[in-house]
Amino acid sequence: MMACFFAITTLVGIGIGTEVASLYNPNSPRALVVEGILDSISAGILVYMALVDLIAADFLGKRMRCNARLQVMSYLALFLGAGSMSLLAIWA
């Protein structure tokens, strides 16, 4: 049932996207705002998935809880990595 729903919505989405692309002006102010909003939503989803699903498993492990130095170094590396990616976003 879900596979059929996915196949149908994919085809409908392709059709809608094709129709919108013929009317779309990528340099209009409205298009730039919509693109910025969609980019920020997708970036937020990626950050959420990284923090909750990937990093949380590592930070909540027994090895991490028992070693304070490892915790400090891991959090420092996490924040430095996030800060570095934020700085790279300025030039992207």
C-alpha positions as CSV (number, residue, x, y, z in Angstrom):
1,M,0.0,0.0,0.0
2,M,2.8,2.5,1.0
3,A,4.8,1.6,-2.1
4,C,1.8,2.3,-4.4
5,F,1.2,5.6,-2.6
6,F,4.9,6.5,-3.0
7,A,4.8,5.7,-6.7
8,I,1.7,7.7,-7.3
9,T,2.8,10.8,-5.3
10,T,6.2,10.6,-7.1
11,L,4.6,10.8,-10.5
12,V,2.2,13.6,-9.4
13,G,5.2,15.5,-7.9
14,I,7.2,15.2,-11.2
15,G,4.2,16.5,-13.1
16,I,3.7,19.5,-10.8
17,G,7.4,20.2,-10.8
18,T,7.5,20.1,-14.6
19,E,4.6,22.5,-14.9
20,V,6.0,24.9,-12.3
21,A,9.4,24.9,-14.0
22,S,7.9,26.4,-17.1
23,L,6.5,29.3,-15.2
24,Y,9.4,29.8,-12.8
25,N,11.7,32.8,-12.8
26,P,14.7,32.0,-10.6
27,N,15.7,35.6,-10.2
28,S,12.5,37.0,-8.8
29,P,12.4,38.1,-5.2
30,R,9.6,35.6,-4.3
31,A,11.6,32.7,-5.8
32,L,14.7,33.7,-3.8
33,V,12.7,33.8,-0.6
34,V,11.1,30.4,-1.2
35,E,14.4,28.9,-2.1
36,G,16.0,30.3,1.1
37,I,13.1,28.9,3.2
38,L,13.3,25.5,1.6
39,D,17.1,25.4,2.0
40,S,16.9,26.3,5.7
41,I,14.2,23.6,6.3
42,S,16.4,20.9,4.6
43,A,19.5,22.1,6.6
44,G,17.5,21.9,9.8
45,I,16.4,18.4,9.0
46,L,20.0,17.4,8.4
47,V,21.2,18.9,11.6
48,Y,18.4,17.2,13.6
49,M,19.2,13.8,12.0
50,A,22.9,14.2,12.7
51,L,22.4,15.2,16.3
52,V,19.6,13.0,17.4
53,D,20.1,9.8,15.3
54,L,23.9,9.7,14.7
55,I,25.7,11.6,17.4
56,A,23.4,10.9,20.3
57,A,24.2,7.1,20.2
58,D,27.9,7.9,20.5
59,F,27.6,10.4,23.3
60,L,25.2,8.3,25.4
61,G,27.5,5.2,25.3
62,K,29.0,3.7,28.4
63,R,32.6,4.6,27.3
64,M,31.7,8.2,27.0
65,R,29.8,8.4,30.3
66,C,32.8,7.0,32.2
67,N,35.4,9.3,30.9
68,A,35.1,13.0,31.6
69,R,38.1,14.0,29.4
70,L,36.7,12.1,26.5
71,Q,33.4,13.9,26.9
72,V,35.0,17.3,27.0
73,M,37.1,16.5,23.9
74,S,34.2,15.1,22.0
75,Y,32.0,18.1,22.7
76,L,34.8,20.4,21.8
77,A,35.3,18.6,18.5
78,L,31.5,18.7,17.9
79,F,31.3,22.4,18.4
80,L,34.4,23.1,16.4
81,G,33.1,21.0,13.5
82,A,29.7,22.8,13.6
83,G,31.4,26.2,13.7
84,S,33.6,25.3,10.8
85,M,30.7,24.2,8.7
86,S,28.9,27.5,9.6
87,L,31.9,29.5,8.5
88,L,32.0,27.5,5.2
89,A,28.3,28.3,4.7
90,I,29.2,32.0,4.5
91,W,31.1,31.4,1.3
92,A,28.7,28.8,-0.2
